[in-house]
């Protein structure tokens, strides 16, 4: 077995933190164990990065988005997306100047309008509207929100944290929801699992 992840949220009687602490950090393909969190901060590439922010970075890279010297604003400060995303953008590979915003940030729209790269990870449907967007900005929408829609077979539809239709003409690039960050999260989980296999195999060989 080379990769272990915890399906969240667990039943109420189970302490998720305690479960994560009992995972071998070498098999923690979600990147949530404190050892891997520390390696992310230290830019130690033997660790595992949470899959969603890692996928966001791959999207920026594949789209040819220049991050060095750019101002990136991350809305959200979770350990799953917001904080690791900020560390990745701040790191020596990306070299962005990073601001982390959240629900208590003063004049959030005004701050976001200063962003060359805006990452929305707040879990509020269509919260990011035109007054958040600097013309020409790159926008990554991490949000996955279900809203009621009687016209859909399941009675709901999936939307992001960004009002896609309302802002797309302002953006130089924007990820859709669904079909944007989601598939990249799955791809990065597979990449982390292969990485874990290779590292464990190499250590066993020695």
GUFILUM-674939 format. One record per residue (C-alpha): x, y negated, z negated. Coordinates in Angstrom, 1 decimal, padded with zeros to 4 digits. Layout:
        x        y        z
        X        Y        Z
...
This chain:
        x        y        z
    000.0    000.0    000.0
    001.5   -003.3    001.1
   -001.1   -005.9    000.5
   -003.6   -006.6   -002.3
   -006.2   -009.3   -002.4
   -009.0   -010.2   -004.8
   -012.5   -010.7   -003.4
   -013.8   -013.9   -005.1
   -015.9   -014.5   -007.1
   -015.8   -011.3   -009.2
   -018.7   -010.3   -011.5
   -018.9   -012.6   -014.5
   -017.5   -010.1   -016.9
   -014.3   -009.9   -015.0
   -011.5   -012.4   -015.6
   -010.2   -013.2   -012.1
   -007.0   -014.8   -013.4
   -006.2   -011.7   -015.4
   -006.7   -009.6   -012.3
   -004.4   -011.8   -010.1
   -001.7   -011.7   -012.8
   -001.7   -007.9   -012.6
   -001.1   -007.9   -008.9
    002.5   -007.2   -007.8
    003.6   -010.6   -006.4
    005.3   -008.7   -003.6
    001.9   -007.5   -002.5
    000.0   -010.7   -003.2
   -001.0   -011.5    000.4
   -003.4   -014.2   -000.7
   -000.6   -016.1   -002.3
   -002.4   -016.8   -005.6
    000.0   -015.2   -008.1
    002.0   -017.8   -010.1
    005.2   -016.4   -008.7
    004.1   -017.1   -005.2
    002.7   -020.5   -006.2
    006.2   -021.4   -007.6
    007.8   -020.1   -004.4
    005.6   -022.3   -002.3
    006.6   -025.4   -004.4
    010.3   -024.4   -004.2
    009.9   -023.7   -000.4
    011.2   -020.2   -000.9
    010.1   -018.4    002.2
    010.1   -014.9    000.6
    006.8   -015.8   -001.1
    003.3   -015.8    000.3
    001.3   -018.9    001.1
   -002.5   -018.9    000.8
   -004.0   -017.9    004.1
   -006.2   -020.9    004.9
   -003.6   -023.7    004.5
   -001.1   -021.5    006.3
   -003.6   -021.2    009.1
   -004.1   -025.0    009.2
   -000.3   -025.4    009.6
   -000.3   -022.9    012.5
   -003.1   -024.8    014.2
   -001.1   -028.1    013.9
    002.0   -026.4    015.3
    000.2   -024.6    018.2
   -001.5   -027.9    019.1
    001.8   -029.7    019.2
    000.7   -032.2    016.5
    003.7   -034.1    015.2
    003.7   -034.2    011.4
    007.0   -035.8    010.5
    006.6   -039.3    009.3
    002.8   -039.1    009.6
    000.4   -039.9    006.8
   -001.7   -036.9    005.9
   -004.7   -037.1    003.5
   -006.0   -033.9    002.0
   -009.5   -034.2    000.5
   -009.7   -031.5   -002.1
   -007.4   -030.3   -004.9
   -008.2   -026.6   -005.2
   -005.5   -023.9   -005.6
   -006.9   -022.1   -002.6
   -006.6   -024.9   -000.1
   -006.0   -028.5   -001.3
   -002.9   -028.2   -003.4
   -001.0   -025.6   -001.2
   -002.0   -027.6    001.9
   -000.4   -030.7    000.4
    002.8   -028.9   -000.5
    003.1   -027.5    003.1
    002.6   -030.9    004.7
    005.1   -032.4    002.2
    007.7   -029.7    002.8
    010.9   -030.0    004.8
    009.4   -028.2    007.8
    006.5   -030.7    008.1
    007.9   -033.9    006.5
    004.6   -035.7    006.3
    003.8   -038.3    003.7
    000.9   -036.8    001.7
   -002.0   -038.2   -000.3
   -004.3   -035.8   -002.2
   -007.8   -037.2   -002.6
   -010.8   -035.9   -004.5
   -014.3   -036.7   -005.9
   -012.9   -039.3   -008.3
   -010.8   -041.1   -005.7
   -011.6   -044.8   -005.4
   -012.8   -046.0   -001.9
   -012.4   -042.5   -000.4
   -013.5   -043.6    003.1
   -011.0   -046.4    003.1
   -008.2   -044.1    002.0
   -009.1   -041.5    004.6
   -009.0   -044.2    007.4
   -005.3   -044.5    006.8
   -004.7   -040.9    007.7
   -003.0   -039.8    010.8
   -003.9   -036.2    009.8
   -007.0   -035.6    007.7
   -007.8   -032.3    006.1
   -011.2   -031.9    004.6
   -011.6   -029.1    002.0
   -014.3   -030.3   -000.4
   -017.3   -027.9    000.2
   -019.9   -030.6    001.0
   -021.7   -030.4    004.3
   -020.9   -033.2    006.8
   -019.5   -035.5    004.0
   -016.8   -036.9    006.3
   -018.4   -039.4    008.6
   -017.2   -042.0    011.1
   -016.2   -044.4    008.3
   -013.6   -041.9    007.1
   -011.8   -041.6    010.5
   -008.9   -043.6    011.8
   -009.2   -043.7    015.7
   -006.8   -041.1    017.1
   -006.6   -039.1    013.9
   -006.2   -035.3    013.9
   -009.0   -033.8    011.7
   -008.9   -030.3    010.2
   -012.2   -029.2    008.8
   -011.8   -026.4    006.3
   -015.4   -026.5    005.0
   -017.7   -023.6    005.3
   -021.2   -024.6    004.2
   -024.6   -022.9    004.6
   -027.5   -025.2    005.3
   -031.1   -024.2    005.7
   -032.2   -023.8    009.4
   -035.6   -022.1    010.1
   -034.7   -021.8    013.8
   -031.8   -019.4    013.0
   -032.4   -015.7    012.5
   -030.8   -015.7    009.1
   -032.5   -018.9    008.0
   -029.4   -021.0    007.8
   -026.4   -022.3    009.9
   -022.8   -022.8    009.1
   -021.4   -026.4    009.1
   -018.2   -027.9    008.0
   -017.3   -030.8    005.7
   -017.0   -033.1    008.7
   -019.8   -034.5    010.8
   -018.3   -033.0    013.9
   -020.8   -034.5    016.4
   -020.6   -037.9    014.8
   -016.8   -038.2    014.7
   -015.3   -036.1    017.5
   -015.0   -039.1    019.9
   -012.8   -040.9    017.4
   -010.4   -038.0    017.0
   -007.4   -037.0    019.1
   -008.0   -033.4    017.9
   -010.6   -031.8    015.6
   -011.4   -028.2    014.5
   -014.9   -026.9    014.9
   -016.9   -025.0    012.3
   -017.4   -022.2    012.8
   -014.6   -021.0    015.0
   -011.8   -023.3    013.9
   -009.9   -022.6    010.6
   -011.9   -019.4    009.8
   -010.3   -017.1    012.4
   -006.9   -018.5    011.5
   -007.4   -017.6    007.8
   -007.9   -013.9    008.9
   -004.9   -014.0    011.2
   -002.7   -015.3    008.4
   -003.9   -012.6    006.1
   -002.7   -010.1    008.7
    000.6   -012.0    009.1
    001.1   -012.0    005.3
    000.4   -008.3    005.1
    003.0   -007.5    007.9
    005.5   -009.7    006.1
    004.8   -007.8    002.8
    005.3   -004.5    004.5
    008.6   -005.6    006.1
    010.0   -007.1    002.8
    009.0   -004.0    000.8
    010.4   -001.6    003.4
    013.6   -003.6    003.5
    013.9   -003.5   -000.3
    013.2    000.2   -000.4
    015.9    000.8    002.2
    018.5   -000.8    000.0
